[in-house]
Amino acid sequence: MPLNLSNSAALGRTYAAARMMAGIDQASLAERAGISAGTVSNVERGRDSKADTLRAIRRALSQEGVLIAFSRNNGLASVSIAFASDDEEDD
């Protein structure tokens, strides 16, 4: 049975999953992103999706080797969360 999530809820779960893949808690991600832990919590609950906030979180996650990519095709959205390869970590 497919989940019936709003776009903001799905976005929030994506960021929560990426943070967990990085092995860090909300407070650590917040510190790395230069935002408050409450803001990270709001993002993960689908309550904050300001572009600057999401960019800061993606940047902080990428420094931990976790990359998030979004794409839209034919009205469908897809999300990819991946670890950076060993080659990418050396850059």
C-alpha positions, 0 to 999 in steps of 0.5 A: 500500500503506497504512502499518502504523504504531502510533498512537505512531509515526504521532503521532511522524511527524506532529510531525516533519512539522509541525516540518519544515513550520515549517522548524526543527530539533529543537534549535530546536523544543526551545528554543521548547517549553522541553524538551530536543532528546532529548525532541523526538527521542523524540516524533518516534520515537513514544517519548514522548507525554506530554500536557504535552510534546505541548502544549508542542510544539504551542504552539511550532509554532503560534508558527511558524505551523504548526497541528496538529489531530487528530480521531477519527471512527468509530474512524478518526483523521485529522490535519491540519497547516496553515500559519496564514493571513496574517490569523491571523499578525497576531493 
